Amino acid sequence: MDVDGIEIRLLAVFDAVLRERSVTLAAETLGITQPAISQSLRRLRAHLGDPLFVRTPHGMEPTPRALELAEPIGEMLRIAREHLGTPGRFDPARSERVFAFFSSDAGTVVFLPALAERLRAIAPLTRIRVVPVMPRRFPEGLQSGEADLALGSFPDLGAGIFQQRLYEDSYVCVVRGDHPRFGRRITRQQFLDAQHIVVTAEGTGHGHAAVERLLTEHLAPGRIAVRVASFLAAPVIVARSDYVLTIPARVARAFAEPMRLRVLGPPIDLPRFEVRQYWHERFHHDAANRWFRELVRAAFGE
């Protein structure tokens, strides 16, 4: 094994492919081309004497040797970022940084359009990337630097996580605009008798899980016609059915006009919730992370 020619950027490629299980996504994460990723992997394989990643129907799966190297390479990258990174100042007009944030698909609908517009105006060379909230990489991805922030309602992220309140939201019911059984309101009995779509947040740590439990308690099992793990798919189904969907108000407003949906107040008590931005203490003083947090606060803070 020849380690003398291994550069930090090769280790960064290893780390990105390990996390993403995809050459394409690793290239997007690092802001380089796919051929550059492939070339770096070839060099790493030659240096380490192991294939490291094998292409499968499920993506680039790590070999046992790659799994052995995952933790020490991650630690080396952490030390390099902490001690060799450029401190103190961030120039949005010149930066080519890729800003990333964890979010549910509901949060993506709310946050991404406004953030992309603001970045295009004041930091035109930067790019933005949404990272799905997945149990195997969240919230650890905040500590590793995979994402700068998490945006949403995540009550139990544990120690080492800073947070800032952005706004408060509530839940509403959504039905198709020409629904035959509902006018401007929905009564409690109509709600209980209707067929429902329930968005599930199981395993994500998202605050929606509490509302999901309340809906399950109020509704008879036969009244939950569809369970779906997507806030984006659910309104599409509602627009083509007689189902009732209960989702956050800001998400409902984003879909109501283009999909001709009717927004109704819920006839049962559902908790209001706070939407926050979260970041790891490792990046609390990082200039780019601070700048991005302020951008988010200015765009969405009440």
N, C-alpha and C positions, 0 to 999 in steps of 0.2 A: 504494500500500500504506500503510495506516494502522496504525502500531505503538504509538501513544500509549496506546491503551486496552487493550493486551494485559496481562493480569495473570498472576502466577505460577501461579495455579490453572488457567488455560487451558493453559499450557505443560505442566503436570502431566497434564492430560487428553490432550493430544497425545501425550506420552510413553507413557502407559498404553495408548492405542489402538494406537500403533505396535508396542508389544511384544506385546500380546495378540491383535491383529487381530480384536478383538471388542468391541462396545459393552458387552455384558453382562459380560464378564470384566473390562473396564476399570472398570466401575462397582463390581464386587466388590473389585477391587484398591484403589481409592481410597475405598471405603466411602461412595459416594454413589449416587443413583438413576440409572437409565438415561436418563430424560428430562433430567436435569441434564447428563449426558455429551453428549447430542444437542444441547442448547442451547449448550453450550460449543463444540462443533464448528462450529455455525452461526456463532457469533461469530468464531471463528478464521478460518473461510473468508472471512467478510466483511472482516476485517482484512488478510488475506494475499492475497486475490484469487485463491484456488486451491481446488479441491475437497478437496485434501489426502488424502482416503480415498475409495475407491470400493467399494461393496458387490459382492462376487463370491461364487460358490458356495464359495470357499475362505476367506471372511471379508472383513474390511475391508482391502483392499490399498492401500498408500500410492502416491500419485502421485510422479513424478520430483521435483517441488518438495518434497514431504514428505520424501523420502529425502535431499535436499540439506540440509534443516533439522534432520534427526535428530541429527547430532553437535553442532551449536552449541546446540540446545535442551537436549540432555542435559547439556552442560557448564554451561549457565546454571542448570539445576536442581541440579546437584552443588554449585555455588558457593553457591546460596541455602540448601541444606540444611546445608552446613558452617558458614556464617557467620550465618545468621538463625535457625537452629533453637534451641529451648529446651534449654540445656545442664544437665547435672549431676544432675537428679532425675527419677525416674519413680514415679508413684503408681498402682499396679496397680488399686486399688479404684475410681479415677475415670477411668482411661484408656479411650478408645474405639479404641485402636490395633488395626490388623489385623496380626497376626504371621504371617509367611510363612516356609516352609522348603522347600528343594529336597529331594526324596526320590524314590526308585524306588517303584513300587507295592508292593513287598515292605516297604519301610520305612514306607510309609503304614499298612499293617496293624499293624505293631509300635508305631509312635510315636503315631499320631493319637488313638486312644481315650484313652490315659492323659493326653496333653497337653490334649485338649479337656476332660476331667474336671477337671483341676487349674485350668485357666483359668476354668472355670465357677465353681469354688469360691472362688478368691481374686482373680480379675480379671473379674468377671461382664459388664462392658461391652465387653471386648475380643473379637476374633474371630480365627479361625485359618484359614490357607489353605495348601494344599499345592500347590507348583509342580512340574510334571513336569520330570524331568531331560532336557533337549533340547539337542543340540549347539549350536544357534544362540544359546542364551541362558544356557548354563552352562559354566564358572563365572563368566562375565562378570556374571551377575545378582547375584552377591554384591557385586561392586564397585559396581554401579549402585544397589544398595539395593532391587532387585526382591524379594529375599528376605533375611531376617535371617540365616538359617543354611542349611547343607546338612547333612543327617543321613544317615549310611550309611558305606560304605567306598569312598572315592575316593582312590586312591594318588597321582594326578598332577595336582594342582590348580595347581601353579606358585607363583610368588613372590607375596608379599603376602597369603597366606592363613594365618590362625591355625587351630590344631586342638586338640581335647581328646579323649582316649580316654574312651569311655563303658563299653563292655563287650567281651568276647571271645565269639565264637560259632563254631559248627562246622556242617558239612553233614551231612544225614541223607537217607535215601531214604524216599519216601512211596508207598504203594500203597492201593488200596481195601480196606476192612476185611474183606471176604469174598473176597479174592483167592484163587483156587484153588491157586496154586502156591507160596505163601510162608507160612511159619508165623511164628515170632517172630524169625527172622533170614533174611537172604538171603546165599547163598554167592557167592563170586566167579564161579563158572561160571554160576549162575543169573542173576547181574547181567549178565554178558556175553551170555547167550542171550536176555535179555528185550528187549521193545520199550520204547523210552524216549521221554519228552518232555524236551526240553532248552530251558531258558529262555535266550534270547540277550540279551546286554547290549551288543551292538555299537554303538559310537558314543556311549555314555553316559559312559565313563570309570569306570564302576562296577567294584569289585573282583571282582564275579562273573565278569567276562570270563576271569579266570585259571582258574576252575573249569570254565567252559564249554570252554576249550581242553583241559583234562585229560580231560573226558568224551569229547570228540571224538577224542582220541588213543587212549583205551582201547576205545571202542566201534566196531565195524565200521559203515561208512556205512549199511548196510541195517538196523541196529538202532536208528537214530534215526528214529522214525516221525513225530515232530512237533517242529518248532521254533516257538516262540512268544515274542514280546517282551513277556510279561506274567506276573509271578508270581501275579497274581490269577486269570487264566484257566486256568493250568496245573492247579491242584488240582481245579477243576471238571471238567476233562477226565479226570483220574485217577480221580475218584469214579465215573465212568461207563464205565471201560475197564479193561483189564488192563495198562496202561502203568506204568512206573516213573518217578518224578520225583525229582530230587535238588535240594534247596533248603536254605537256612539253617534251623537247628533252631528258632529263635524263630518264624519264619514257619510252619514245619510245625506247631508246637504251636497256633498261632492257628487253623489250619484242621482239625486232626485230629478234635476232638470234634464240631463242628457238621456236618462232612461225612463222619463215620464213616470216617476214614482211619487206616491203620496206619503207624506210624513205625518204621523199621528202621535200624540202623547200617549205614553204607556198607562194602562189602567191599573197597574200594580206598582207597588213601591220598589224602585230600583235605585241603588246608591249612585250619587254623583261621584266623580273620581277626578284625581289630579293627573295631568300629563306633565312629565318632567323630562329633563335631560340628565344623563348619568355619564360619569367618566371615572377612570381609575386614578388613584392618588399618584401613581407613577408619572402621569402626564398633566398633573395639576398646574405645573409651572411651565410646561412646554408652550412656546410662543405660538405655534401654529394651532395647537389644540385650544389655547385660550382665545385666539382670534375666531376660530370656528364656533366655539361656545357662545361668544358674544353675538355672532351673526345669527345663530339660532334664537338667542334670547330676544334680539331686536325684531326678528320676524314673527315670533309666536308668543312672547311674554306679554302677560296682561298688565 
